[in-house]
Amino acid sequence: MDRRDVLKLAQRASVGALCAAPLGLLAGCSSVRYVAYRQEGERLVVNRATVGMAPYVLLRHPRDGEPPIYLHRREDGSFAAVLLRCTHRGCQVNPAGVRLACPCHGSEFTATGEVLEGPAERPLQSFDVTTDADHITLHLV
Ligand code: FES
């Protein structure tokens, strides 16, 4: 096991410890925050004020059994949204700093869902995002 492997394990362990906690304990996990939204058909409408300046937030998927949606603020202020389901074998991917990491077999993705490291070969499912002065809207289809 080289230094890189040790760092990856430590990163995964800390994310798991912080972010696998029951929701009530997540208030202390400053990097993980779920936000509310209004559903309009296949659109999820988030008030910008609930996101604030957070680099990312999570949305509970409106369909039962689906993993959360990761809403990421790019450096230019625009937003990207991806489903936190690994494209390798379907495990839930977790935010890990500026990356998204799969705890099952080690795949890693960028915050916009591109594959950084396999075994996954395809990017995470992404959603179109539009914005106006007060809202961020995710389009599920
Ligand atoms: S399910 Fe994610 S790496 Fe295998």
Backbone and ligand atoms as CSV (ligand in chain L), in Angstrom:
chain,resi,resn,atom,element,x,y,z
A,1,MET,N,N,0.865,-1.180,0.000
A,1,MET,CA,C,0.000,0.000,0.000
A,1,MET,C,C,0.904,1.234,0.000
A,2,ASP,N,N,0.739,2.091,-1.004
A,2,ASP,CA,C,1.576,3.288,-1.061
A,2,ASP,C,C,0.873,4.468,-0.381
A,3,ARG,N,N,1.573,5.595,-0.364
A,3,ARG,CA,C,1.063,6.787,0.328
A,3,ARG,C,C,-0.303,7.212,-0.213
A,4,ARG,N,N,-0.458,7.128,-1.531
A,4,ARG,CA,C,-1.720,7.530,-2.140
A,4,ARG,C,C,-2.871,6.664,-1.650
A,5,ASP,N,N,-2.630,5.355,-1.546
A,5,ASP,CA,C,-3.679,4.454,-1.062
A,5,ASP,C,C,-4.055,4.779,0.385
A,6,VAL,N,N,-3.032,5.077,1.201
A,6,VAL,CA,C,-3.295,5.416,2.601
A,6,VAL,C,C,-4.136,6.685,2.686
A,7,LEU,N,N,-3.790,7.690,1.884
A,7,LEU,CA,C,-4.552,8.936,1.903
A,7,LEU,C,C,-5.988,8.714,1.449
A,8,LYS,N,N,-6.170,7.877,0.429
A,8,LYS,CA,C,-7.524,7.599,-0.044
A,8,LYS,C,C,-8.347,6.899,1.025
A,9,LEU,N,N,-7.734,5.949,1.721
A,9,LEU,CA,C,-8.454,5.254,2.787
A,9,LEU,C,C,-8.841,6.216,3.896
A,10,ALA,N,N,-7.898,7.087,4.286
A,10,ALA,CA,C,-8.180,8.052,5.347
A,10,ALA,C,C,-9.299,8.992,4.928
A,11,GLN,N,N,-9.273,9.415,3.672
A,11,GLN,CA,C,-10.312,10.306,3.168
A,11,GLN,C,C,-11.671,9.620,3.220
A,12,ARG,N,N,-11.700,8.373,2.772
A,12,ARG,CA,C,-12.971,7.642,2.773
A,12,ARG,C,C,-13.466,7.416,4.192
A,13,ALA,N,N,-12.566,7.105,5.090
A,13,ALA,CA,C,-12.961,6.861,6.469
A,13,ALA,C,C,-13.559,8.119,7.073
A,14,SER,N,N,-12.940,9.268,6.829
A,14,SER,CA,C,-13.448,10.494,7.433
A,14,SER,C,C,-14.788,10.868,6.828
A,15,VAL,N,N,-14.944,10.696,5.520
A,15,VAL,CA,C,-16.229,10.999,4.897
A,15,VAL,C,C,-17.290,10.066,5.447
A,16,GLY,N,N,-16.953,8.788,5.570
A,16,GLY,CA,C,-17.924,7.840,6.085
A,16,GLY,C,C,-18.335,8.165,7.502
A,17,ALA,N,N,-17.343,8.517,8.326
A,17,ALA,CA,C,-17.643,8.829,9.720
A,17,ALA,C,C,-18.510,10.069,9.828
A,18,LEU,N,N,-18.209,11.076,9.034
A,18,LEU,CA,C,-18.952,12.320,9.130
A,18,LEU,C,C,-20.301,12.242,8.438
A,19,CYS,N,N,-20.301,11.627,7.287
A,19,CYS,CA,C,-21.461,11.767,6.433
A,19,CYS,C,C,-22.384,10.569,6.443
A,20,ALA,N,N,-22.007,9.499,7.114
A,20,ALA,CA,C,-22.910,8.372,7.249
A,20,ALA,C,C,-23.707,8.491,8.539
A,21,ALA,N,N,-23.488,9.578,9.257
A,21,ALA,CA,C,-24.196,9.784,10.516
A,21,ALA,C,C,-25.677,10.005,10.238
A,22,PRO,N,N,-26.534,9.674,11.222
A,22,PRO,CA,C,-27.952,9.960,11.051
A,22,PRO,C,C,-28.146,11.451,10.769
A,23,LEU,N,N,-29.180,11.765,10.033
A,23,LEU,CA,C,-29.389,13.132,9.582
A,23,LEU,C,C,-29.332,14.140,10.722
A,24,GLY,N,N,-29.841,13.768,11.872
A,24,GLY,CA,C,-29.841,14.702,12.999
A,24,GLY,C,C,-28.455,15.113,13.419
A,25,LEU,N,N,-27.461,14.302,13.118
A,25,LEU,CA,C,-26.090,14.623,13.503
A,25,LEU,C,C,-25.343,15.365,12.414
A,26,LEU,N,N,-25.967,15.520,11.252
A,26,LEU,CA,C,-25.260,16.126,10.127
A,26,LEU,C,C,-25.050,17.616,10.303
A,27,ALA,N,N,-25.727,18.223,11.248
A,27,ALA,CA,C,-25.524,19.650,11.450
A,27,ALA,C,C,-24.060,19.934,11.734
A,28,GLY,N,N,-23.368,18.985,12.361
A,28,GLY,CA,C,-21.957,19.171,12.637
A,28,GLY,C,C,-21.075,18.826,11.457
A,29,CYS,N,N,-21.641,18.282,10.410
A,29,CYS,CA,C,-20.887,17.924,9.210
A,29,CYS,C,C,-21.046,19.076,8.240
A,30,SER,N,N,-20.175,20.079,8.371
A,30,SER,CA,C,-20.392,21.329,7.670
A,30,SER,C,C,-20.403,21.174,6.163
A,31,SER,N,N,-19.806,20.093,5.633
A,31,SER,CA,C,-19.751,19.974,4.192
A,31,SER,C,C,-20.962,19.257,3.615
A,32,VAL,N,N,-21.834,18.740,4.451
A,32,VAL,CA,C,-23.005,18.026,3.958
A,32,VAL,C,C,-24.255,18.696,4.482
A,33,ARG,N,N,-25.040,19.203,3.556
A,33,ARG,CA,C,-26.274,19.864,3.981
A,33,ARG,C,C,-27.353,19.582,2.947
A,34,TYR,N,N,-28.477,19.078,3.428
A,34,TYR,CA,C,-29.618,18.866,2.558
A,34,TYR,C,C,-30.438,20.141,2.519
A,35,VAL,N,N,-30.951,20.473,1.349
A,35,VAL,CA,C,-31.817,21.635,1.220
A,35,VAL,C,C,-33.192,21.189,0.729
A,36,ALA,N,N,-34.185,21.992,1.097
A,36,ALA,CA,C,-35.556,21.734,0.663
A,36,ALA,C,C,-35.749,22.273,-0.752
A,37,TYR,N,N,-36.765,21.766,-1.407
A,37,TYR,CA,C,-37.096,22.258,-2.748
A,37,TYR,C,C,-38.593,22.116,-2.956
A,38,ARG,N,N,-39.057,22.767,-3.999
A,38,ARG,CA,C,-40.457,22.650,-4.429
A,38,ARG,C,C,-40.445,21.842,-5.720
A,39,GLN,N,N,-41.267,20.794,-5.768
A,39,GLN,CA,C,-41.303,19.980,-6.983
A,39,GLN,C,C,-42.410,20.470,-7.894
A,40,GLU,N,N,-42.050,20.688,-9.146
A,40,GLU,CA,C,-43.023,21.092,-10.172
A,40,GLU,C,C,-42.885,20.105,-11.323
A,41,GLY,N,N,-43.650,19.045,-11.284
A,41,GLY,CA,C,-43.509,17.996,-12.294
A,41,GLY,C,C,-42.140,17.362,-12.185
A,42,GLU,N,N,-41.362,17.429,-13.263
A,42,GLU,CA,C,-40.011,16.850,-13.268
A,42,GLU,C,C,-38.947,17.898,-12.946
A,43,ARG,N,N,-39.362,19.003,-12.374
A,43,ARG,CA,C,-38.406,20.046,-11.992
A,43,ARG,C,C,-38.368,20.178,-10.471
A,44,LEU,N,N,-37.157,20.369,-9.950
A,44,LEU,CA,C,-36.968,20.625,-8.526
A,44,LEU,C,C,-36.464,22.055,-8.392
A,45,VAL,N,N,-37.225,22.877,-7.694
A,45,VAL,CA,C,-36.920,24.306,-7.606
A,45,VAL,C,C,-36.414,24.618,-6.194
A,46,VAL,N,N,-35.182,25.090,-6.134
A,46,VAL,CA,C,-34.524,25.402,-4.868
A,46,VAL,C,C,-34.411,26.924,-4.750
A,47,ASN,N,N,-34.744,27.458,-3.592
A,47,ASN,CA,C,-34.508,28.887,-3.354
A,47,ASN,C,C,-33.014,29.113,-3.188
A,48,ARG,N,N,-32.483,30.073,-3.914
A,48,ARG,CA,C,-31.054,30.380,-3.811
A,48,ARG,C,C,-30.641,30.686,-2.370
A,49,ALA,N,N,-31.530,31.311,-1.634
A,49,ALA,CA,C,-31.192,31.698,-0.265
A,49,ALA,C,C,-30.878,30.483,0.600
A,50,THR,N,N,-31.492,29.333,0.299
A,50,THR,CA,C,-31.230,28.144,1.114
A,50,THR,C,C,-29.859,27.548,0.815
A,51,VAL,N,N,-29.334,27.848,-0.356
A,51,VAL,CA,C,-28.001,27.353,-0.730
A,51,VAL,C,C,-26.923,28.300,-0.223
A,52,GLY,N,N,-27.238,29.590,-0.240
A,52,GLY,CA,C,-26.244,30.575,0.208
A,52,GLY,C,C,-24.994,30.482,-0.643
A,53,MET,N,N,-23.837,30.524,0.008
A,53,MET,CA,C,-22.558,30.438,-0.697
A,53,MET,C,C,-21.925,29.065,-0.545
A,54,ALA,N,N,-22.706,28.083,-0.109
A,54,ALA,CA,C,-22.163,26.732,0.053
A,54,ALA,C,C,-21.604,26.231,-1.276
A,55,PRO,N,N,-20.457,25.544,-1.245
A,55,PRO,CA,C,-19.907,25.004,-2.495
A,55,PRO,C,C,-20.767,23.886,-3.066
A,56,TYR,N,N,-21.495,23.208,-2.200
A,56,TYR,CA,C,-22.443,22.204,-2.676
A,56,TYR,C,C,-23.460,21.907,-1.595
A,57,VAL,N,N,-24.588,21.387,-2.029
A,57,VAL,CA,C,-25.637,20.913,-1.127
A,57,VAL,C,C,-26.202,19.628,-1.724
A,58,LEU,N,N,-26.982,18.937,-0.924
A,58,LEU,CA,C,-27.639,17.715,-1.385
A,58,LEU,C,C,-29.147,17.907,-1.394
A,59,LEU,N,N,-29.800,17.230,-2.303
A,59,LEU,CA,C,-31.255,17.196,-2.359
A,59,LEU,C,C,-31.689,15.741,-2.241
A,60,ARG,N,N,-32.686,15.490,-1.443
A,60,ARG,CA,C,-33.244,14.135,-1.406
A,60,ARG,C,C,-33.993,13.920,-2.722
A,61,HIS,N,N,-33.738,12.791,-3.340
A,61,HIS,CA,C,-34.398,12.511,-4.617
A,61,HIS,C,C,-35.901,12.328,-4.358
A,62,PRO,N,N,-36.739,12.868,-5.213
A,62,PRO,CA,C,-38.183,12.735,-4.971
A,62,PRO,C,C,-38.703,11.317,-5.129
A,63,ARG,N,N,-37.934,10.454,-5.791
A,63,ARG,CA,C,-38.388,9.060,-5.945
A,63,ARG,C,C,-37.758,8.197,-4.859
A,64,ASP,N,N,-38.587,7.408,-4.197
A,64,ASP,CA,C,-38.092,6.508,-3.154
A,64,ASP,C,C,-37.029,5.577,-3.723
A,65,GLY,N,N,-36.006,5.324,-2.922
A,65,GLY,CA,C,-34.973,4.380,-3.311
A,65,GLY,C,C,-33.854,4.968,-4.152
A,66,GLU,N,N,-33.998,6.203,-4.573
A,66,GLU,CA,C,-32.945,6.846,-5.371
A,66,GLU,C,C,-31.957,7.542,-4.437
A,67,PRO,N,N,-30.685,7.563,-4.804
A,67,PRO,CA,C,-29.712,8.275,-3.965
A,67,PRO,C,C,-29.916,9.783,-4.075
A,68,PRO,N,N,-29.257,10.543,-3.200
A,68,PRO,CA,C,-29.394,12.006,-3.250
A,68,PRO,C,C,-28.827,12.586,-4.545
A,69,ILE,N,N,-29.180,13.819,-4.774
A,69,ILE,CA,C,-28.643,14.600,-5.890
A,69,ILE,C,C,-27.663,15.615,-5.313
A,70,TYR,N,N,-26.513,15.702,-5.935
A,70,TYR,CA,C,-25.433,16.597,-5.503
A,70,TYR,C,C,-25.495,17.843,-6.370
A,71,LEU,N,N,-25.733,18.978,-5.753
A,71,LEU,CA,C,-25.810,20.263,-6.468
A,71,LEU,C,C,-24.547,21.046,-6.147
A,72,HIS,N,N,-23.746,21.258,-7.163
A,72,HIS,CA,C,-22.406,21.829,-6.995
A,72,HIS,C,C,-22.329,23.219,-7.627
A,73,ARG,N,N,-21.721,24.151,-6.891
A,73,ARG,CA,C,-21.502,25.494,-7.427
A,73,ARG,C,C,-20.130,25.529,-8.092
A,74,ARG,N,N,-20.120,25.815,-9.393
A,74,ARG,CA,C,-18.840,25.945,-10.099
A,74,ARG,C,C,-18.178,27.271,-9.726
A,75,GLU,N,N,-16.889,27.373,-10.072
A,75,GLU,CA,C,-16.142,28.604,-9.764
A,75,GLU,C,C,-16.741,29.821,-10.441
A,76,ASP,N,N,-17.373,29.633,-11.607
A,76,ASP,CA,C,-17.960,30.781,-12.311
A,76,ASP,C,C,-19.348,31.138,-11.786
A,77,GLY,N,N,-19.808,30.440,-10.734
A,77,GLY,CA,C,-21.095,30.748,-10.121
A,77,GLY,C,C,-22.256,29.948,-10.684
A,78,SER,N,N,-22.027,29.231,-11.783
A,78,SER,CA,C,-23.088,28.379,-12.315
A,78,SER,C,C,-23.166,27.093,-11.479
A,79,PHE,N,N,-24.174,26.281,-11.761
A,79,PHE,CA,C,-24.392,25.069,-10.970
A,79,PHE,C,C,-24.404,23.824,-11.846
A,80,ALA,N,N,-23.996,22.711,-11.258
A,80,ALA,CA,C,-24.093,21.404,-11.895
A,80,ALA,C,C,-24.764,20.469,-10.897
A,81,ALA,N,N,-25.501,19.504,-11.402
A,81,ALA,CA,C,-26.185,18.554,-10.521
A,81,ALA,C,C,-25.988,17.141,-11.048
A,82,VAL,N,N,-25.629,16.231,-10.148
A,82,VAL,CA,C,-25.441,14.833,-10.531
A,82,VAL,C,C,-26.116,13.926,-9.499
A,83,LEU,N,N,-26.521,12.767,-9.994
A,83,LEU,CA,C,-27.089,11.743,-9.124
A,83,LEU,C,C,-25.938,10.996,-8.464
A,84,LEU,N,N,-26.009,10.811,-7.149
A,84,LEU,CA,C,-24.914,10.166,-6.413
A,84,LEU,C,C,-25.025,8.641,-6.478
A,85,ARG,N,N,-25.159,8.127,-7.698
A,85,ARG,CA,C,-25.163,6.674,-7.898
A,85,ARG,C,C,-23.983,6.319,-8.795
A,86,CYS,N,N,-23.104,5.481,-8.268
A,86,CYS,CA,C,-21.917,5.093,-9.021
A,86,CYS,C,C,-22.328,4.334,-10.283
A,87,THR,N,N,-21.649,4.649,-11.370
A,87,THR,CA,C,-21.966,3.999,-12.645
A,87,THR,C,C,-21.259,2.653,-12.788
A,88,HIS,N,N,-20.481,2.258,-11.776
A,88,HIS,CA,C,-19.860,0.938,-11.827
A,88,HIS,C,C,-20.895,-0.120,-11.458
A,89,ARG,N,N,-21.308,-0.143,-10.208
A,89,ARG,CA,C,-22.302,-1.142,-9.789
A,89,ARG,C,C,-23.405,-0.556,-8.927
A,90,GLY,N,N,-23.522,0.765,-8.904
A,90,GLY,CA,C,-24.698,1.372,-8.305
A,90,GLY,C,C,-24.614,1.788,-6.857
A,91,CYS,N,N,-23.455,1.703,-6.218
A,91,CYS,CA,C,-23.341,2.158,-4.831
A,91,CYS,C,C,-23.544,3.671,-4.755
A,92,GLN,N,N,-23.916,4.139,-3.573
A,92,GLN,CA,C,-24.049,5.585,-3.388
A,92,GLN,C,C,-22.670,6.212,-3.247
A,93,VAL,N,N,-22.433,7.228,-4.033
A,93,VAL,CA,C,-21.188,7.978,-4.025
A,93,VAL,C,C,-21.296,9.061,-2.965
A,94,ASN,N,N,-20.168,9.395,-2.332
A,94,ASN,CA,C,-20.171,10.399,-1.265
A,94,ASN,C,C,-19.279,11.577,-1.610
A,95,PRO,N,N,-19.694,12.786,-1.192
A,95,PRO,CA,C,-18.791,13.929,-1.342
A,95,PRO,C,C,-17.540,13.698,-0.507
A,96,ALA,N,N,-16.371,13.995,-1.105
A,96,ALA,CA,C,-15.082,13.847,-0.414
A,96,ALA,C,C,-14.205,15.017,-0.843
A,97,GLY,N,N,-14.357,16.125,-0.151
A,97,GLY,CA,C,-13.649,17.323,-0.564
A,97,GLY,C,C,-14.220,17.801,-1.889
A,98,VAL,N,N,-13.346,17.996,-2.866
A,98,VAL,CA,C,-13.828,18.473,-4.169
A,98,VAL,C,C,-14.154,17.319,-5.103
A,99,ARG,N,N,-14.085,16.106,-4.586
A,99,ARG,CA,C,-14.372,14.922,-5.391
A,99,ARG,C,C,-15.585,14.200,-4.855
A,100,LEU,N,N,-16.044,13.245,-5.650
A,100,LEU,CA,C,-17.097,12.333,-5.222
A,100,LEU,C,C,-16.487,10.944,-5.238
A,101,ALA,N,N,-16.586,10.240,-4.119
A,101,ALA,CA,C,-15.891,8.960,-3.976
A,101,ALA,C,C,-16.890,7.835,-3.723
A,102,CYS,N,N,-16.649,6.726,-4.374
A,102,CYS,CA,C,-17.487,5.543,-4.172
A,102,CYS,C,C,-16.820,4.647,-3.131
A,103,PRO,N,N,-17.544,4.299,-2.063
A,103,PRO,CA,C,-16.944,3.480,-1.014
A,103,PRO,C,C,-16.836,2.008,-1.385
A,104,CYS,N,N,-17.489,1.582,-2.452
A,104,CYS,CA,C,-17.533,0.149,-2.750
A,104,CYS,C,C,-16.257,-0.373,-3.395
A,105,HIS,N,N,-15.817,0.255,-4.487
A,105,HIS,CA,C,-14.631,-0.251,-5.181
A,105,HIS,C,C,-13.660,0.859,-5.531
A,106,GLY,N,N,-13.885,2.063,-5.002
A,106,GLY,CA,C,-12.881,3.113,-5.122
A,106,GLY,C,C,-12.978,4.050,-6.310
A,107,SER,N,N,-14.035,3.999,-7.074
A,107,SER,CA,C,-14.140,4.963,-8.171
A,107,SER,C,C,-14.222,6.378,-7.605
A,108,GLU,N,N,-13.687,7.314,-8.367
A,108,GLU,CA,C,-13.756,8.717,-7.984
A,108,GLU,C,C,-14.207,9.537,-9.182
A,109,PHE,N,N,-14.962,10.591,-8.866
A,109,PHE,CA,C,-15.553,11.449,-9.900
A,109,PHE,C,C,-15.286,12.900,-9.526
A,110,THR,N,N,-15.286,13.746,-10.554
A,110,THR,CA,C,-15.228,15.180,-10.279
A,110,THR,C,C,-16.567,15.622,-9.711
A,111,ALA,N,N,-16.611,16.867,-9.255
A,111,ALA,CA,C,-17.857,17.413,-8.721
A,111,ALA,C,C,-18.936,17.526,-9.788
A,112,THR,N,N,-18.536,17.455,-11.064
A,112,THR,CA,C,-19.534,17.486,-12.132
A,112,THR,C,C,-19.774,16.091,-12.715
A,113,GLY,N,N,-19.209,15.060,-12.057
A,113,GLY,CA,C,-19.539,13.686,-12.404
A,113,GLY,C,C,-18.603,12.983,-13.362
A,114,GLU,N,N,-17.543,13.640,-13.836
A,114,GLU,CA,C,-16.610,12.968,-14.745
A,114,GLU,C,C,-15.756,11.961,-13.969
A,115,VAL,N,N,-15.413,10.851,-14.614
A,115,VAL,CA,C,-14.611,9.819,-13.957
A,115,VAL,C,C,-13.166,10.281,-13.797
A,116,LEU,N,N,-12.674,10.227,-12.576
A,116,LEU,CA,C,-11.265,10.495,-12.296
A,116,LEU,C,C,-10.495,9.189,-12.161
A,117,GLU,N,N,-11.185,8.205,-11.574
A,117,GLU,CA,C,-10.528,6.926,-11.328
A,117,GLU,C,C,-11.576,5.823,-11.343
A,118,GLY,N,N,-11.254,4.714,-12.009
A,118,GLY,CA,C,-12.172,3.584,-12.116
A,118,GLY,C,C,-12.200,2.754,-10.854
A,119,PRO,N,N,-12.927,1.683,-10.927
A,119,PRO,CA,C,-13.348,0.946,-12.116
A,119,PRO,C,C,-14.518,1.549,-12.908
A,120,ALA,N,N,-15.232,2.523,-12.377
A,120,ALA,CA,C,-16.311,3.117,-13.177
A,120,ALA,C,C,-15.729,3.674,-14.469
A,121,GLU,N,N,-16.480,3.546,-15.548
A,121,GLU,CA,C,-16.014,4.032,-16.851
A,121,GLU,C,C,-16.886,5.151,-17.395
A,122,ARG,N,N,-18.094,5.279,-16.845
A,122,ARG,CA,C,-19.021,6.307,-17.344
A,122,ARG,C,C,-19.234,7.381,-16.279
A,123,PRO,N,N,-19.495,8.608,-16.715
A,123,PRO,CA,C,-19.746,9.681,-15.749
A,123,PRO,C,C,-21.046,9.452,-14.990
A,124,LEU,N,N,-21.178,10.152,-13.873
A,124,LEU,CA,C,-22.430,10.106,-13.121
A,124,LEU,C,C,-23.541,10.734,-13.959
A,125,GLN,N,N,-24.760,10.303,-13.696
A,125,GLN,CA,C,-25.902,10.909,-14.390
A,125,GLN,C,C,-26.008,12.372,-13.987
A,126,SER,N,N,-26.112,13.230,-14.956
A,126,SER,CA,C,-26.219,14.659,-14.641
A,126,SER,C,C,-27.599,15.177,-15.021
A,127,PHE,N,N,-27.918,16.316,-14.462
A,127,PHE,CA,C,-29.208,16.957,-14.720
A,127,PHE,C,C,-28.956,18.377,-15.205
A,128,ASP,N,N,-29.777,18.827,-16.132
A,128,ASP,CA,C,-29.695,20.231,-16.537
A,128,ASP,C,C,-30.093,21.106,-15.363
A,129,VAL,N,N,-29.430,22.238,-15.242
A,129,VAL,CA,C,-29.719,23.190,-14.169
A,129,VAL,C,C,-29.893,24.565,-14.802
A,130,THR,N,N,-30.987,25.225,-14.467
A,130,THR,CA,C,-31.188,26.603,-14.899
A,130,THR,C,C,-31.351,27.460,-13.650
A,131,THR,N,N,-31.089,28.748,-13.806
A,131,THR,CA,C,-31.165,29.640,-12.643
A,131,THR,C,C,-31.844,30.943,-13.033
A,132,ASP,N,N,-32.386,31.592,-12.021
A,132,ASP,CA,C,-32.785,32.988,-12.159
A,132,ASP,C,C,-32.327,33.679,-10.881
A,133,ALA,N,N,-32.737,34.875,-10.675
A,133,ALA,CA,C,-32.221,35.647,-9.551
A,133,ALA,C,C,-32.507,34.986,-8.204
A,134,ASP,N,N,-33.615,34.267,-8.113
A,134,ASP,CA,C,-34.032,33.727,-6.818
A,134,ASP,C,C,-34.040,32.210,-6.724
A,135,HIS,N,N,-33.910,31.521,-7.856
A,135,HIS,CA,C,-34.099,30.073,-7.842
A,135,HIS,C,C,-33.030,29.335,-8.633
A,136,ILE,N,N,-32.828,28.088,-8.210
A,136,ILE,CA,C,-31.991,27.138,-8.956
A,136,ILE,C,C,-32.918,25.964,-9.281
A,137,THR,N,N,-33.042,25.654,-10.565
A,137,THR,CA,C,-33.999,24.632,-10.974
A,137,THR,C,C,-33.277,23.458,-11.614
A,138,LEU,N,N,-33.512,22.271,-11.068
A,138,LEU,CA,C,-32.949,21.035,-11.620
A,138,LEU,C,C,-34.035,20.377,-12.463
A,139,HIS,N,N,-33.625,19.932,-13.642
A,139,HIS,CA,C,-34.559,19.293,-14.568
A,139,HIS,C,C,-34.244,17.802,-14.582
A,140,LEU,N,N,-35.147,16.990,-14.050
A,140,LEU,CA,C,-34.887,15.563,-13.911
A,140,LEU,C,C,-34.930,14.837,-15.242
A,141,VAL,N,N,-35.634,15.365,-16.236
A,141,VAL,CA,C,-35.652,14.742,-17.577
A,141,VAL,C,C,-35.318,15.787,-18.621
L,1,FES,S1,S,-19.909,0.505,-7.283
L,1,FES,FE1,FE,-18.683,2.281,-7.271
L,1,FES,S2,S,-16.707,1.591,-7.728
L,1,FES,FE2,FE,-17.933,-0.174,-7.807
